[in-house]
Amino acid sequence: MRYGTPLRFLILLLLTLRSGIAFPQSIDLSKSQIFSTTDKATLLRSIEVLQNEVEKRTGLRLPVAKKMPKSGGVILIVQENDLGKLPEPYRKAIAALPETKSEGFKLTTAGQPNTIIIAGKDARGILYGIGRLLRKAEMTPGKFGINNQVSLSTSPKYPMRGHQLGYRPKTNAYDAFTVAGFDQYIRELALFGANTIEVLPPRTDDDPTSRHMKIPAAQMIVEQSRICKSYGLDVSIWYPNMGKNYVHPDSIAKELAERDQVFASLPRLDGVFVPAGDPGELEPDVLFAWLEKEAAVLQKYHPKAKIWVSPQVFRPTQKWFDAFFSHANKEYSWFGGVVFGPWVKIPVGKIWEMLKPTIPIRHYPDITHNYSAQYPVPHWDLAWAMTLGRESINPRPFDEKAIHNALDQYGIGSVSYSEGTNDDVNKFVWSDQDWDPEMPVMETLRDYSRLFFGPEYQEAGAQALVHLEKNWRGEVLTNEGIDITLRQWQSMEKSAPLKLLQNPRFQMGLIRAYFDAYTRQRLVYETELEQHARRTLTSAATIGSVKAMREAETSLAKAWKEPILPDYQQKCYSLADSLYKSIGAQLTMKKHGAMSGRGNFIDLINMPLNDAPFLLDQFKRIEQLDSEAAMLREIDQLLHRTDPGPGGFYDHFGDPESWYRVVPNLPWEEDPGSLQSPRIGFGVGLVGEEWVDEIQATGFKGQVTPRAWMKQAKTLYDQPLRIRYDNLDPDATYRIRISYTGRFRSRMKMTTDNGQTIHDFIQTGEQPTFEFNVPKTATTDGKVIFEWSCGEGERGSQVTEIWLMKQ
């Protein structure tokens, strides 16, 4: 009896599965040649990119064939208008895929063995197709392959997809980059679809040089432009108005001469982005008159280049905006469009409505900062703000996708605001979203891990990056996942080869995992020490006030005299040193030359996380009192600082437990920049200081403050802040005590939902706490909504604590 074909196949399949032999799932490209019918001018550096990136990871140098190989084993690179030069099977394979648009590409296998076709719609499409091949390929020493089911046709949804790479001292790494470092970084961003790089001029609101710079800034931006031109990418320049006068002819001539020199030096320049403020605030009439003169100089050297402007101003008025949009809608021939970025008061949807349909909007998303930012981490724990600070290593992949997709429909794409390598993961996620907003975040992270860590770490690396973002969800004290995150990174660390252990991207994730776990365990430890100190203070009447304070001080001092996890701390120090040597990451000021508040989070690794600074300062004050009774009274008040009395209410609006009282407007997913909704803020605020780099218990005139004052509820500009109280005694009379702390120091007014005034406009930022009577008629129904608003031109309203005390 002979087996029929179907039965023979079934038996063979069963034997194969039992034996563990797998059918080939990938195409082996290890011995492939590269062939292209497209001219070298169109290919630019694309084939070089493919060869170099494969060789780095595999050791294989793919040769370029002069003729089409007849037996397969080829990576065929072609522009779509050259498809007629290919044999019919290849043409059919490409034709079977959906049509592409500008910058798009098709990537597919062909009938020949071990053959891949990359067909770009244009020169950029070829580069992006090669990028996708590298992202999806499995590359290990001596091996280069890709899944044999790969077949896609894709085009970018948005025409502008880029990142700002500013070579200036304020950045946390870019000023230490070499020309070769910028070349590699720009190349890697292009592999994920970026088509624009934004540079900064030699003169900004920054020092002209730093100890890290390898060449002068004026020379580096020429190199950055040249690199972009070699890849066929667009170049933009962020150019603030740093002159003192833009009306006087002599001043204008000086400014134009500077721009003439800069614009003439750049091999390629496609756009100039001029912020209306931060820095260089000008009235719109003066601004646009100046920009017309600047445009004439720009187009002398780069005839197709346009000027983009953001309505970015710290203290805007309606008159200012009316004038700005009047100019923006005049469709000047040199005007590229409007930029929506940080500190733009008007929501982008509203800007879209105010502009003529012919005026494009470019997003300028802040993907680099954690707080005091366009898109702060929602409800970030104070422990993170105090230690990681504003500009730490901050992978936020799911946040970035949510932010992007909430607002992308109002623009033509984006060029992100970045201050260094700390936001590296965010850049790649953002570029993928600008290409395709439907792109799953996990696909981007798996591509990132596969390409930069290695195929064996594709899943572990992607998940570990996600867990770093999850570390920032909720309260640090109760987030046990922080320790799990560290174990995930440690597991990879134990098995990783030396090359991966020295990989800066891997090290950036690893240092965050150790830092986060160290911070959480330290917070647990220091919280316990504070609780013990407070329990000791309750016995002051028995053992004496001075002895109680000395014993409490001893408990608090254990935080620095008996520190925990010194190995975690040392690990962070050694990783910081390694990152400085490899990519110039400046994580400390003294050793690595960082600027304060610019990513130097390792400096803050032992920032006190409990109320020890405030308690110790109060002990000094109390000891100066002239009687035991007075000292006992002050200790009791210190222990019960937040007590609102019988029938009263106390809330700290930096705590999740009190946030339910803050009246929401739009959900975060719809308003991630909180232009129409409340957000949290950080910092106590110092008299006469607009900006304080570190979040610490110091404020007003330099006094030590309670930990609670470092975090508050806030709204931006003239958006009202509303806080609701219910379950009040309708027959009672209440008095309200309020702590106003925070960065803004606005003039604020407080009213109730029934229109009664609690206080008229007062200047905040000069004293922390105020008390007012609440009109009885405001609470007769057992509830009240308090509302704060600030005057026109102010930056926002802030409320930290409320005591609603029953009289």
Secondary structure, DSSP 8 states (H G I E B T S, - for coil): ----HHHHHHHHHHHHHHHT-----EEE-TT-EEEE-S-HHHHTTHHHHHHHHHHHHHS----B-SS--TTS-EEEEEEGGGGGGS-HHHHHHHHTS----TT-EEEEE-SSTTEEEEEESSHHHHHHHHHHHHHH-EEETTEEEEETT-EEEE--SSSEEEEE---STTSSSGGG--HHHHHHHHHHHHHTT--EEEE--S-SSS-S--TT-SS-HHHHHHHHHHHHHHHT-EEEEE-----S-SSSHHHHHHHHHHHHHHHHH-S---EEEEESSSS----HHHHHHHHHHHHHHHHHH-TT-EEEEE---SS--HHHHHHHHHHHTT--TTEEEEEE-TT--S-HHHHHHHS-TTS-EEE--B-S-SSSSSS--TT--HHHHHHT-SSS----HHHHHHHHHHHGGGSSEEEEB--SGGGHHHHHHHHHHHH-TT--HHHHHHHHHHHHT-GGGHHHHHHHHHHHHHTTSS-TTT-THHHHHHHHHHHHHHH--HHHHT-HHHHHHHHHHHHHHHHHHHHHHHHHHHHHHHHHHTTHHHH-HHHHHHHHHHHHHHHHHS-S-HHHHHHHHHHHHHHHHHH-----STTT---TTSS-GGGGTT---SSHHHHHHHHHHHHTSS-HHHHHHHHHHHHTTT---TT-EEEETTSHHHHTTB---S-TTT-TT-SSS-EEEE---BTT-S--SS--SEEBTTEE--GGGGEEEEEETT--EEEEE-S--TT--EEEEEE--SS---EEEEEETTS-EEEEEEE-SS-SEEEEEE-GGGSTTS-EEEEEEE-TT--EEEE-EEEEEE-
